[in-house]
């Protein structure tokens, strides 16, 4: 199965939260309500520099993905 790079999610136990799941390295879930980030990867010290750059880019892309998805709903 091919997964999209980002998946938008919500959960009734967290009614105010909106989650973006990033399915590629570095995999993570971000809660857009409070910007809390949960990594789905284990990292070693060698990964730290790459992780910092990749994570910053991925978080920006996740936010852009969310904005794009919301705009599509608002335009319908």
mmCIF file of the N, C-alpha and C atoms, coordinates in Angstrom:
data_MODEL
# 
_entry.id   MODEL 
# 
loop_
_atom_site.group_PDB 
_atom_site.id 
_atom_site.type_symbol 
_atom_site.label_atom_id 
_atom_site.label_alt_id 
_atom_site.label_comp_id 
_atom_site.label_asym_id 
_atom_site.label_entity_id 
_atom_site.label_seq_id 
_atom_site.pdbx_PDB_ins_code 
_atom_site.Cartn_x 
_atom_site.Cartn_y 
_atom_site.Cartn_z 
_atom_site.occupancy 
_atom_site.B_iso_or_equiv 
_atom_site.pdbx_formal_charge 
_atom_site.auth_seq_id 
_atom_site.auth_comp_id 
_atom_site.auth_asym_id 
_atom_site.auth_atom_id 
_atom_site.pdbx_PDB_model_num 
ATOM 1   N N  . UNK A 1 1  ? 0.848   -1.165 0.000  1.00 0.00 ? 1  UNK A N  1 
ATOM 2   C CA . UNK A 1 1  ? 0.000   0.000  0.000  1.00 0.00 ? 1  UNK A CA 1 
ATOM 3   C C  . UNK A 1 1  ? 0.901   1.238  0.000  1.00 0.00 ? 1  UNK A C  1 
ATOM 4   N N  . UNK A 1 2  ? 0.533   2.197  -0.794 1.00 0.00 ? 2  UNK A N  1 
ATOM 5   C CA . UNK A 1 2  ? 1.227   3.469  -0.815 1.00 0.00 ? 2  UNK A CA 1 
ATOM 6   C C  . UNK A 1 2  ? 0.460   4.458  0.056  1.00 0.00 ? 2  UNK A C  1 
ATOM 7   N N  . UNK A 1 3  ? 1.171   5.045  0.996  1.00 0.00 ? 3  UNK A N  1 
ATOM 8   C CA . UNK A 1 3  ? 0.548   6.025  1.891  1.00 0.00 ? 3  UNK A CA 1 
ATOM 9   C C  . UNK A 1 3  ? 0.853   7.430  1.409  1.00 0.00 ? 3  UNK A C  1 
ATOM 10  N N  . UNK A 1 4  ? -0.073  8.351  1.627  1.00 0.00 ? 4  UNK A N  1 
ATOM 11  C CA . UNK A 1 4  ? 0.247   9.750  1.352  1.00 0.00 ? 4  UNK A CA 1 
ATOM 12  C C  . UNK A 1 4  ? 1.293   10.236 2.352  1.00 0.00 ? 4  UNK A C  1 
ATOM 13  N N  . UNK A 1 5  ? 2.009   11.258 1.971  1.00 0.00 ? 5  UNK A N  1 
ATOM 14  C CA . UNK A 1 5  ? 3.050   11.806 2.848  1.00 0.00 ? 5  UNK A CA 1 
ATOM 15  C C  . UNK A 1 5  ? 2.449   12.362 4.134  1.00 0.00 ? 5  UNK A C  1 
ATOM 16  N N  . UNK A 1 6  ? 1.277   12.972 4.049  1.00 0.00 ? 6  UNK A N  1 
ATOM 17  C CA . UNK A 1 6  ? 0.595   13.539 5.214  1.00 0.00 ? 6  UNK A CA 1 
ATOM 18  C C  . UNK A 1 6  ? -0.810  12.978 5.304  1.00 0.00 ? 6  UNK A C  1 
ATOM 19  N N  . UNK A 1 7  ? -1.251  12.737 6.524  1.00 0.00 ? 7  UNK A N  1 
ATOM 20  C CA . UNK A 1 7  ? -2.611  12.284 6.788  1.00 0.00 ? 7  UNK A CA 1 
ATOM 21  C C  . UNK A 1 7  ? -3.200  13.218 7.846  1.00 0.00 ? 7  UNK A C  1 
ATOM 22  N N  . UNK A 1 8  ? -4.383  13.711 7.594  1.00 0.00 ? 8  UNK A N  1 
ATOM 23  C CA . UNK A 1 8  ? -5.090  14.587 8.520  1.00 0.00 ? 8  UNK A CA 1 
ATOM 24  C C  . UNK A 1 8  ? -5.949  13.718 9.427  1.00 0.00 ? 8  UNK A C  1 
ATOM 25  N N  . UNK A 1 9  ? -5.890  13.964 10.743 1.00 0.00 ? 9  UNK A N  1 
ATOM 26  C CA . UNK A 1 9  ? -6.658  13.128 11.648 1.00 0.00 ? 9  UNK A CA 1 
ATOM 27  C C  . UNK A 1 9  ? -7.248  13.908 12.807 1.00 0.00 ? 9  UNK A C  1 
ATOM 28  N N  . UNK A 1 10 ? -8.319  13.341 13.359 1.00 0.00 ? 10 UNK A N  1 
ATOM 29  C CA . UNK A 1 10 ? -8.906  13.888 14.571 1.00 0.00 ? 10 UNK A CA 1 
ATOM 30  C C  . UNK A 1 10 ? -9.352  12.722 15.431 1.00 0.00 ? 10 UNK A C  1 
ATOM 31  N N  . UNK A 1 11 ? -9.744  13.022 16.667 1.00 0.00 ? 11 UNK A N  1 
ATOM 32  C CA . UNK A 1 11 ? -10.127 11.984 17.605 1.00 0.00 ? 11 UNK A CA 1 
ATOM 33  C C  . UNK A 1 11 ? -11.100 12.596 18.600 1.00 0.00 ? 11 UNK A C  1 
ATOM 34  N N  . UNK A 1 12 ? -12.208 11.905 18.860 1.00 0.00 ? 12 UNK A N  1 
ATOM 35  C CA . UNK A 1 12 ? -13.230 12.452 19.748 1.00 0.00 ? 12 UNK A CA 1 
ATOM 36  C C  . UNK A 1 12 ? -12.740 12.611 21.184 1.00 0.00 ? 12 UNK A C  1 
ATOM 37  N N  . UNK A 1 13 ? -11.669 11.919 21.568 1.00 0.00 ? 13 UNK A N  1 
ATOM 38  C CA . UNK A 1 13 ? -11.111 12.092 22.910 1.00 0.00 ? 13 UNK A CA 1 
ATOM 39  C C  . UNK A 1 13 ? -10.340 13.396 23.045 1.00 0.00 ? 13 UNK A C  1 
ATOM 40  N N  . UNK A 1 14 ? -9.997  14.000 21.903 1.00 0.00 ? 14 UNK A N  1 
ATOM 41  C CA . UNK A 1 14 ? -9.285  15.271 21.865 1.00 0.00 ? 14 UNK A CA 1 
ATOM 42  C C  . UNK A 1 14 ? -10.062 16.209 20.952 1.00 0.00 ? 14 UNK A C  1 
ATOM 43  N N  . UNK A 1 15 ? -11.221 16.705 21.400 1.00 0.00 ? 15 UNK A N  1 
ATOM 44  C CA . UNK A 1 15 ? -12.136 17.425 20.504 1.00 0.00 ? 15 UNK A CA 1 
ATOM 45  C C  . UNK A 1 15 ? -11.567 18.704 19.889 1.00 0.00 ? 15 UNK A C  1 
ATOM 46  N N  . UNK A 1 16 ? -10.607 19.334 20.525 1.00 0.00 ? 16 UNK A N  1 
ATOM 47  C CA . UNK A 1 16 ? -10.048 20.571 19.990 1.00 0.00 ? 16 UNK A CA 1 
ATOM 48  C C  . UNK A 1 16 ? -8.824  20.324 19.113 1.00 0.00 ? 16 UNK A C  1 
ATOM 49  N N  . UNK A 1 17 ? -8.282  19.125 19.160 1.00 0.00 ? 17 UNK A N  1 
ATOM 50  C CA . UNK A 1 17 ? -7.022  18.831 18.477 1.00 0.00 ? 17 UNK A CA 1 
ATOM 51  C C  . UNK A 1 17 ? -7.241  18.429 17.028 1.00 0.00 ? 17 UNK A C  1 
ATOM 52  N N  . UNK A 1 18 ? -6.294  18.821 16.209 1.00 0.00 ? 18 UNK A N  1 
ATOM 53  C CA . UNK A 1 18 ? -6.212  18.376 14.823 1.00 0.00 ? 18 UNK A CA 1 
ATOM 54  C C  . UNK A 1 18 ? -4.805  17.830 14.650 1.00 0.00 ? 18 UNK A C  1 
ATOM 55  N N  . UNK A 1 19 ? -4.705  16.607 14.162 1.00 0.00 ? 19 UNK A N  1 
ATOM 56  C CA . UNK A 1 19 ? -3.423  15.948 14.030 1.00 0.00 ? 19 UNK A CA 1 
ATOM 57  C C  . UNK A 1 19 ? -3.027  15.832 12.562 1.00 0.00 ? 19 UNK A C  1 
ATOM 58  N N  . UNK A 1 20 ? -1.738  16.008 12.308 1.00 0.00 ? 20 UNK A N  1 
ATOM 59  C CA . UNK A 1 20 ? -1.166  15.720 11.011 1.00 0.00 ? 20 UNK A CA 1 
ATOM 60  C C  . UNK A 1 20 ? -0.154  14.609 11.243 1.00 0.00 ? 20 UNK A C  1 
ATOM 61  N N  . UNK A 1 21 ? -0.295  13.515 10.498 1.00 0.00 ? 21 UNK A N  1 
ATOM 62  C CA . UNK A 1 21 ? 0.618   12.391 10.594 1.00 0.00 ? 21 UNK A CA 1 
ATOM 63  C C  . UNK A 1 21 ? 1.533   12.441 9.380  1.00 0.00 ? 21 UNK A C  1 
ATOM 64  N N  . UNK A 1 22 ? 2.828   12.490 9.632  1.00 0.00 ? 22 UNK A N  1 
ATOM 65  C CA . UNK A 1 22 ? 3.836   12.498 8.571  1.00 0.00 ? 22 UNK A CA 1 
ATOM 66  C C  . UNK A 1 22 ? 4.347   11.075 8.441  1.00 0.00 ? 22 UNK A C  1 
ATOM 67  N N  . UNK A 1 23 ? 4.180   10.462 7.268  1.00 0.00 ? 23 UNK A N  1 
ATOM 68  C CA . UNK A 1 23 ? 4.448   9.034  7.104  1.00 0.00 ? 23 UNK A CA 1 
ATOM 69  C C  . UNK A 1 23 ? 5.835   8.709  6.548  1.00 0.00 ? 23 UNK A C  1 
ATOM 70  N N  . UNK A 1 24 ? 6.614   9.733  6.212  1.00 0.00 ? 24 UNK A N  1 
ATOM 71  C CA . UNK A 1 24 ? 7.962   9.506  5.686  1.00 0.00 ? 24 UNK A CA 1 
ATOM 72  C C  . UNK A 1 24 ? 8.980   9.940  6.737  1.00 0.00 ? 24 UNK A C  1 
ATOM 73  N N  . UNK A 1 25 ? 10.245  9.539  6.539  1.00 0.00 ? 25 UNK A N  1 
ATOM 74  C CA . UNK A 1 25 ? 11.288  9.915  7.496  1.00 0.00 ? 25 UNK A CA 1 
ATOM 75  C C  . UNK A 1 25 ? 11.466  11.416 7.544  1.00 0.00 ? 25 UNK A C  1 
ATOM 76  N N  . UNK A 1 26 ? 11.523  11.991 8.694  1.00 0.00 ? 26 UNK A N  1 
ATOM 77  C CA . UNK A 1 26 ? 11.314  11.430 10.023 1.00 0.00 ? 26 UNK A CA 1 
ATOM 78  C C  . UNK A 1 26 ? 9.816   11.403 10.342 1.00 0.00 ? 26 UNK A C  1 
ATOM 79  N N  . UNK A 1 27 ? 9.310   10.229 10.638 1.00 0.00 ? 27 UNK A N  1 
ATOM 80  C CA . UNK A 1 27 ? 7.877   10.064 10.885 1.00 0.00 ? 27 UNK A CA 1 
ATOM 81  C C  . UNK A 1 27 ? 7.493   10.702 12.219 1.00 0.00 ? 27 UNK A C  1 
ATOM 82  N N  . UNK A 1 28 ? 6.361   11.405 12.205 1.00 0.00 ? 28 UNK A N  1 
ATOM 83  C CA . UNK A 1 28 ? 5.897   12.057 13.429 1.00 0.00 ? 28 UNK A CA 1 
ATOM 84  C C  . UNK A 1 28 ? 4.413   12.346 13.327 1.00 0.00 ? 28 UNK A C  1 
ATOM 85  N N  . UNK A 1 29 ? 3.839   12.694 14.476 1.00 0.00 ? 29 UNK A N  1 
ATOM 86  C CA . UNK A 1 29 ? 2.474   13.199 14.564 1.00 0.00 ? 29 UNK A CA 1 
ATOM 87  C C  . UNK A 1 29 ? 2.581   14.554 15.239 1.00 0.00 ? 29 UNK A C  1 
ATOM 88  N N  . UNK A 1 30 ? 1.957   15.562 14.642 1.00 0.00 ? 30 UNK A N  1 
ATOM 89  C CA . UNK A 1 30 ? 1.936   16.890 15.245 1.00 0.00 ? 30 UNK A CA 1 
ATOM 90  C C  . UNK A 1 30 ? 0.494   17.264 15.571 1.00 0.00 ? 30 UNK A C  1 
ATOM 91  N N  . UNK A 1 31 ? 0.303   17.774 16.767 1.00 0.00 ? 31 UNK A N  1 
ATOM 92  C CA . UNK A 1 31 ? -0.992  18.266 17.212 1.00 0.00 ? 31 UNK A CA 1 
ATOM 93  C C  . UNK A 1 31 ? -1.006  19.764 16.914 1.00 0.00 ? 31 UNK A C  1 
ATOM 94  N N  . UNK A 1 32 ? -1.793  20.188 15.955 1.00 0.00 ? 32 UNK A N  1 
ATOM 95  C CA . UNK A 1 32 ? -1.800  21.590 15.561 1.00 0.00 ? 32 UNK A CA 1 
ATOM 96  C C  . UNK A 1 32 ? -2.441  22.504 16.598 1.00 0.00 ? 32 UNK A C  1 
ATOM 97  N N  . UNK A 1 33 ? -3.175  21.926 17.532 1.00 0.00 ? 33 UNK A N  1 
ATOM 98  C CA . UNK A 1 33 ? -3.772  22.743 18.593 1.00 0.00 ? 33 UNK A CA 1 
ATOM 99  C C  . UNK A 1 33 ? -2.689  23.379 19.459 1.00 0.00 ? 33 UNK A C  1 
ATOM 100 N N  . UNK A 1 34 ? -1.647  22.603 19.778 1.00 0.00 ? 34 UNK A N  1 
ATOM 101 C CA . UNK A 1 34 ? -0.614  23.101 20.692 1.00 0.00 ? 34 UNK A CA 1 
ATOM 102 C C  . UNK A 1 34 ? 0.813   22.891 20.162 1.00 0.00 ? 34 UNK A C  1 
ATOM 103 N N  . UNK A 1 35 ? 0.933   22.460 18.915 1.00 0.00 ? 35 UNK A N  1 
ATOM 104 C CA . UNK A 1 35 ? 2.228   22.203 18.264 1.00 0.00 ? 35 UNK A CA 1 
ATOM 105 C C  . UNK A 1 35 ? 3.043   21.118 18.951 1.00 0.00 ? 35 UNK A C  1 
ATOM 106 N N  . UNK A 1 36 ? 2.388   20.270 19.728 1.00 0.00 ? 36 UNK A N  1 
ATOM 107 C CA . UNK A 1 36 ? 3.091   19.156 20.360 1.00 0.00 ? 36 UNK A CA 1 
ATOM 108 C C  . UNK A 1 36 ? 3.457   18.136 19.285 1.00 0.00 ? 36 UNK A C  1 
ATOM 109 N N  . UNK A 1 37 ? 4.666   17.622 19.373 1.00 0.00 ? 37 UNK A N  1 
ATOM 110 C CA . UNK A 1 37 ? 5.200   16.714 18.359 1.00 0.00 ? 37 UNK A CA 1 
ATOM 111 C C  . UNK A 1 37 ? 5.534   15.380 19.004 1.00 0.00 ? 37 UNK A C  1 
ATOM 112 N N  . UNK A 1 38 ? 5.114   14.294 18.375 1.00 0.00 ? 38 UNK A N  1 
ATOM 113 C CA . UNK A 1 38 ? 5.424   12.946 18.848 1.00 0.00 ? 38 UNK A CA 1 
ATOM 114 C C  . UNK A 1 38 ? 6.176   12.232 17.732 1.00 0.00 ? 38 UNK A C  1 
ATOM 115 N N  . UNK A 1 39 ? 7.424   11.868 17.996 1.00 0.00 ? 39 UNK A N  1 
ATOM 116 C CA . UNK A 1 39 ? 8.229   11.169 16.995 1.00 0.00 ? 39 UNK A CA 1 
ATOM 117 C C  . UNK A 1 39 ? 7.841   9.703  16.933 1.00 0.00 ? 39 UNK A C  1 
ATOM 118 N N  . UNK A 1 40 ? 7.797   9.149  15.733 1.00 0.00 ? 40 UNK A N  1 
ATOM 119 C CA . UNK A 1 40 ? 7.512   7.737  15.535 1.00 0.00 ? 40 UNK A CA 1 
ATOM 120 C C  . UNK A 1 40 ? 8.785   7.008  15.097 1.00 0.00 ? 40 UNK A C  1 
ATOM 121 N N  . UNK A 1 41 ? 9.915   7.606  15.378 1.00 0.00 ? 41 UNK A N  1 
ATOM 122 C CA . UNK A 1 41 ? 11.234  7.081  15.012 1.00 0.00 ? 41 UNK A CA 1 
ATOM 123 C C  . UNK A 1 41 ? 12.111  7.060  16.258 1.00 0.00 ? 41 UNK A C  1 
ATOM 124 N N  . UNK A 1 42 ? 13.092  6.182  16.248 1.00 0.00 ? 42 UNK A N  1 
ATOM 125 C CA . UNK A 1 42 ? 14.164  6.220  17.245 1.00 0.00 ? 42 UNK A CA 1 
ATOM 126 C C  . UNK A 1 42 ? 15.381  6.805  16.553 1.00 0.00 ? 42 UNK A C  1 
ATOM 127 N N  . UNK A 1 43 ? 16.040  7.754  17.197 1.00 0.00 ? 43 UNK A N  1 
ATOM 128 C CA . UNK A 1 43 ? 17.169  8.440  16.594 1.00 0.00 ? 43 UNK A CA 1 
ATOM 129 C C  . UNK A 1 43 ? 18.426  8.222  17.406 1.00 0.00 ? 43 UNK A C  1 
ATOM 130 N N  . UNK A 1 44 ? 19.550  8.222  16.698 1.00 0.00 ? 44 UNK A N  1 
ATOM 131 C CA . UNK A 1 44 ? 20.829  8.227  17.393 1.00 0.00 ? 44 UNK A CA 1 
ATOM 132 C C  . UNK A 1 44 ? 21.495  9.577  17.137 1.00 0.00 ? 44 UNK A C  1 
ATOM 133 N N  . UNK A 1 45 ? 22.638  9.796  17.746 1.00 0.00 ? 45 UNK A N  1 
ATOM 134 C CA . UNK A 1 45 ? 23.287  11.106 17.637 1.00 0.00 ? 45 UNK A CA 1 
ATOM 135 C C  . UNK A 1 45 ? 23.691  11.431 16.207 1.00 0.00 ? 45 UNK A C  1 
ATOM 136 N N  . UNK A 1 46 ? 23.980  10.436 15.400 1.00 0.00 ? 46 UNK A N  1 
ATOM 137 C CA . UNK A 1 46 ? 24.352  10.680 14.007 1.00 0.00 ? 46 UNK A CA 1 
ATOM 138 C C  . UNK A 1 46 ? 23.185  11.267 13.222 1.00 0.00 ? 46 UNK A C  1 
ATOM 139 N N  . UNK A 1 47 ? 21.985  10.962 13.618 1.00 0.00 ? 47 UNK A N  1 
ATOM 140 C CA . UNK A 1 47 ? 20.790  11.440 12.925 1.00 0.00 ? 47 UNK A CA 1 
ATOM 141 C C  . UNK A 1 47 ? 20.410  12.875 13.288 1.00 0.00 ? 47 UNK A C  1 
ATOM 142 N N  . UNK A 1 48 ? 20.977  13.412 14.359 1.00 0.00 ? 48 UNK A N  1 
ATOM 143 C CA . UNK A 1 48 ? 20.485  14.679 14.891 1.00 0.00 ? 48 UNK A CA 1 
ATOM 144 C C  . UNK A 1 48 ? 20.532  15.836 13.904 1.00 0.00 ? 48 UNK A C  1 
ATOM 145 N N  . UNK A 1 49 ? 21.649  16.029 13.196 1.00 0.00 ? 49 UNK A N  1 
ATOM 146 C CA . UNK A 1 49 ? 21.736  17.149 12.258 1.00 0.00 ? 49 UNK A CA 1 
ATOM 147 C C  . UNK A 1 49 ? 20.737  16.984 11.126 1.00 0.00 ? 49 UNK A C  1 
ATOM 148 N N  . UNK A 1 50 ? 20.698  15.796 10.535 1.00 0.00 ? 50 UNK A N  1 
ATOM 149 C CA . UNK A 1 50 ? 19.740  15.544 9.454  1.00 0.00 ? 50 UNK A CA 1 
ATOM 150 C C  . UNK A 1 50 ? 18.319  15.685 9.975  1.00 0.00 ? 50 UNK A C  1 
ATOM 151 N N  . UNK A 1 51 ? 18.079  15.194 11.161 1.00 0.00 ? 51 UNK A N  1 
ATOM 152 C CA . UNK A 1 51 ? 16.753  15.263 11.765 1.00 0.00 ? 51 UNK A CA 1 
ATOM 153 C C  . UNK A 1 51 ? 16.296  16.703 11.929 1.00 0.00 ? 51 UNK A C  1 
ATOM 154 N N  . UNK A 1 52 ? 17.171  17.563 12.408 1.00 0.00 ? 52 UNK A N  1 
ATOM 155 C CA . UNK A 1 52 ? 16.789  18.952 12.642 1.00 0.00 ? 52 UNK A CA 1 
ATOM 156 C C  . UNK A 1 52 ? 16.352  19.617 11.343 1.00 0.00 ? 52 UNK A C  1 
ATOM 157 N N  . UNK A 1 53 ? 17.125  19.448 10.291 1.00 0.00 ? 53 UNK A N  1 
ATOM 158 C CA . UNK A 1 53 ? 16.792  20.047 9.002  1.00 0.00 ? 53 UNK A CA 1 
ATOM 159 C C  . UNK A 1 53 ? 15.536  19.426 8.419  1.00 0.00 ? 53 UNK A C  1 
ATOM 160 N N  . UNK A 1 54 ? 15.482  18.107 8.396  1.00 0.00 ? 54 UNK A N  1 
ATOM 161 C CA . UNK A 1 54 ? 14.335  17.400 7.843  1.00 0.00 ? 54 UNK A CA 1 
ATOM 162 C C  . UNK A 1 54 ? 13.065  17.709 8.626  1.00 0.00 ? 54 UNK A C  1 
ATOM 163 N N  . UNK A 1 55 ? 13.173  17.762 9.941  1.00 0.00 ? 55 UNK A N  1 
ATOM 164 C CA . UNK A 1 55 ? 11.995  18.018 10.776 1.00 0.00 ? 55 UNK A CA 1 
ATOM 165 C C  . UNK A 1 55 ? 11.440  19.415 10.538 1.00 0.00 ? 55 UNK A C  1 
ATOM 166 N N  . UNK A 1 56 ? 12.308  20.393 10.469 1.00 0.00 ? 56 UNK A N  1 
ATOM 167 C CA . UNK A 1 56 ? 11.838  21.762 10.225 1.00 0.00 ? 56 UNK A CA 1 
ATOM 168 C C  . UNK A 1 56 ? 11.089  21.836 8.902  1.00 0.00 ? 56 UNK A C  1 
ATOM 169 N N  . UNK A 1 57 ? 11.655  21.230 7.869  1.00 0.00 ? 57 UNK A N  1 
ATOM 170 C CA . UNK A 1 57 ? 10.997  21.226 6.558  1.00 0.00 ? 57 UNK A CA 1 
ATOM 171 C C  . UNK A 1 57 ? 9.671   20.476 6.607  1.00 0.00 ? 57 UNK A C  1 
ATOM 172 N N  . UNK A 1 58 ? 9.676   19.316 7.249  1.00 0.00 ? 58 UNK A N  1 
ATOM 173 C CA . UNK A 1 58 ? 8.467   18.496 7.300  1.00 0.00 ? 58 UNK A CA 1 
ATOM 174 C C  . UNK A 1 58 ? 7.359   19.181 8.094  1.00 0.00 ? 58 UNK A C  1 
ATOM 175 N N  . UNK A 1 59 ? 7.700   19.861 9.169  1.00 0.00 ? 59 UNK A N  1 
ATOM 176 C CA . UNK A 1 59 ? 6.695   20.562 9.972  1.00 0.00 ? 59 UNK A CA 1 
ATOM 177 C C  . UNK A 1 59 ? 6.095   21.713 9.169  1.00 0.00 ? 59 UNK A C  1 
ATOM 178 N N  . UNK A 1 60 ? 6.921   22.445 8.447  1.00 0.00 ? 60 UNK A N  1 
ATOM 179 C CA . UNK A 1 60 ? 6.405   23.506 7.585  1.00 0.00 ? 60 UNK A CA 1 
ATOM 180 C C  . UNK A 1 60 ? 5.494   22.929 6.502  1.00 0.00 ? 60 UNK A C  1 
ATOM 181 N N  . UNK A 1 61 ? 5.903   21.802 5.921  1.00 0.00 ? 61 UNK A N  1 
ATOM 182 C CA . UNK A 1 61 ? 5.077   21.154 4.895  1.00 0.00 ? 61 UNK A CA 1 
ATOM 183 C C  . UNK A 1 61 ? 3.769   20.655 5.493  1.00 0.00 ? 61 UNK A C  1 
ATOM 184 N N  . UNK A 1 62 ? 3.806   20.133 6.709  1.00 0.00 ? 62 UNK A N  1 
ATOM 185 C CA . UNK A 1 62 ? 2.590   19.652 7.375  1.00 0.00 ? 62 UNK A CA 1 
ATOM 186 C C  . UNK A 1 62 ? 1.612   20.796 7.591  1.00 0.00 ? 62 UNK A C  1 
ATOM 187 N N  . UNK A 1 63 ? 2.119   21.931 8.017  1.00 0.00 ? 63 UNK A N  1 
ATOM 188 C CA . UNK A 1 63 ? 1.267   23.096 8.225  1.00 0.00 ? 63 UNK A CA 1 
ATOM 189 C C  . UNK A 1 63 ? 0.672   23.573 6.903  1.00 0.00 ? 63 UNK A C  1 
ATOM 190 N N  . UNK A 1 64 ? 1.474   23.590 5.860  1.00 0.00 ? 64 UNK A N  1 
ATOM 191 C CA . UNK A 1 64 ? 0.977   23.981 4.530  1.00 0.00 ? 64 UNK A CA 1 
ATOM 192 C C  . UNK A 1 64 ? -0.071  22.993 4.032  1.00 0.00 ? 64 UNK A C  1 
ATOM 193 N N  . UNK A 1 65 ? 0.165   21.698 4.275  1.00 0.00 ? 65 UNK A N  1 
ATOM 194 C CA . UNK A 1 65 ? -0.801  20.669 3.900  1.00 0.00 ? 65 UNK A CA 1 
ATOM 195 C C  . UNK A 1 65 ? -2.137  20.937 4.593  1.00 0.00 ? 65 UNK A C  1 
ATOM 196 N N  . UNK A 1 66 ? -2.112  21.217 5.884  1.00 0.00 ? 66 UNK A N  1 
ATOM 197 C CA . UNK A 1 66 ? -3.334  21.490 6.629  1.00 0.00 ? 66 UNK A CA 1 
ATOM 198 C C  . UNK A 1 66 ? -4.057  22.709 6.058  1.00 0.00 ? 66 UNK A C  1 
ATOM 199 N N  . UNK A 1 67 ? -3.313  23.781 5.836  1.00 0.00 ? 67 UNK A N  1 
ATOM 200 C CA . UNK A 1 67 ? -3.923  24.997 5.284  1.00 0.00 ? 67 UNK A CA 1 
ATOM 201 C C  . UNK A 1 67 ? -4.574  24.721 3.937  1.00 0.00 ? 67 UNK A C  1 
ATOM 202 N N  . UNK A 1 68 ? -3.924  23.926 3.113  1.00 0.00 ? 68 UNK A N  1 
ATOM 203 C CA . UNK A 1 68 ? -4.457  23.569 1.796  1.00 0.00 ? 68 UNK A CA 1 
ATOM 204 C C  . UNK A 1 68 ? -5.736  22.738 1.922  1.00 0.00 ? 68 UNK A C  1 
ATOM 205 N N  . UNK A 1 69 ? -5.731  21.781 2.828  1.00 0.00 ? 69 UNK A N  1 
ATOM 206 C CA . UNK A 1 69 ? -6.903  20.928 3.022  1.00 0.00 ? 69 UNK A CA 1 
ATOM 207 C C  . UNK A 1 69 ? -8.090  21.747 3.532  1.00 0.00 ? 69 UNK A C  1 
ATOM 208 N N  . UNK A 1 70 ? -7.852  22.622 4.487  1.00 0.00 ? 70 UNK A N  1 
ATOM 209 C CA . UNK A 1 70 ? -8.926  23.458 5.025  1.00 0.00 ? 70 UNK A CA 1 
ATOM 210 C C  . UNK A 1 70 ? -9.477  24.373 3.932  1.00 0.00 ? 70 UNK A C  1 
ATOM 211 N N  . UNK A 1 71 ? -8.606  24.928 3.122  1.00 0.00 ? 71 UNK A N  1 
ATOM 212 C CA . UNK A 1 71 ? -9.056  25.802 2.024  1.00 0.00 ? 71 UNK A CA 1 
ATOM 213 C C  . UNK A 1 71 ? -9.972  25.049 1.057  1.00 0.00 ? 71 UNK A C  1 
ATOM 214 N N  . UNK A 1 72 ? -9.663  23.777 0.810  1.00 0.00 ? 72 UNK A N  1 
ATOM 215 C CA . UNK A 1 72 ? -10.508 22.975 -0.086 1.00 0.00 ? 72 UNK A CA 1 
ATOM 216 C C  . UNK A 1 72 ? -11.905 22.811 0.503  1.00 0.00 ? 72 UNK A C  1 
ATOM 217 N N  . UNK A 1 73 ? -12.014 22.575 1.801  1.00 0.00 ? 73 UNK A N  1 
ATOM 218 C CA . UNK A 1 73 ? -13.310 22.423 2.443  1.00 0.00 ? 73 UNK A CA 1 
ATOM 219 C C  . UNK A 1 73 ? -14.084 23.744 2.437  1.00 0.00 ? 73 UNK A C  1 
ATOM 220 N N  . UNK A 1 74 ? -13.373 24.826 2.664  1.00 0.00 ? 74 UNK A N  1 
ATOM 221 C CA . UNK A 1 74 ? -14.035 26.131 2.703  1.00 0.00 ? 74 UNK A CA 1 
ATOM 222 C C  . UNK A 1 74 ? -14.550 26.547 1.335  1.00 0.00 ? 74 UNK A C  1 
ATOM 223 N N  . UNK A 1 75 ? -13.899 26.075 0.264  1.00 0.00 ? 75 UNK A N  1 
ATOM 224 C CA . UNK A 1 75 ? -14.291 26.433 -1.097 1.00 0.00 ? 75 UNK A CA 1 
ATOM 225 C C  . UNK A 1 75 ? -15.436 25.582 -1.625 1.00 0.00 ? 75 UNK A C  1 
ATOM 226 N N  . UNK A 1 76 ? -15.777 24.514 -0.919 1.00 0.00 ? 76 UNK A N  1 
ATOM 227 C CA . UNK A 1 76 ? -16.858 23.639 -1.390 1.00 0.00 ? 76 UNK A CA 1 
ATOM 228 C C  . UNK A 1 76 ? -18.220 24.207 -1.075 1.00 0.00 ? 76 UNK A C  1 
# 
